Amino acid sequence: MFQKILVPVDGSNTAWRALTAAGSLAEKFQGELLVLTVVEPYDAISKMSMNLDRVVMERTLRAMKKASQKVLGKARAKLEEAGFQGHGEFVQKEGNAAELILSTARKEGVDSIVMGSRGLSGIEEFLLGSVSSKVTQYAEVPVFVVK
C-alpha cells in the first residue's frame, strides 16, 4: 500500500492538508503521487435545468480550466515547499469529480486515495452529496479522508 496514491485537489484547505499527508505517506513508503484536479463543466445551476448561453458556458469552462491549472501548479509548489523528493504526476480531467476520481483510481492502478473531507463545491454538495462521500462508498481501494 502507498506505492501509488491518488490525491484529488480542488484548491480547498482540506485538499492541501490531504496533499501534505499523501506526500508524507509516499515518501515514507517510497511511493508516488498522482495529483488530480477535475473541472466540472456543468455547475449546480445547469444541473437544475436552467438554460445558459453556449458562449457563456464555453467562456466559463475556459476560465475553470485555467484555474484548475493554477491549482495543479500550487499543488506542485506545496510539495516542493514540503521537501517532497518522490515522483509526482499532475493531471487535469473534465467531468464529474467523483466519477473521474473513481475511474482514474481503477485505470491508473492506484492502491490508495487520500482526499480532503470537504471541497469547494458549495450548493452542489448540498444538493448532490459530497464527492468524498461518493468516493469512500464506491472506491475499490482504501480511501483516507483528511479533515
Summary of the structure (lengths in Angstrom):
residues: 147
radius of gyration: 15.2
end to end distance: 21.2
largest distance: 49.4
contacts: 467
relative contact order: 0.25
helix: 50%
strand: 20%
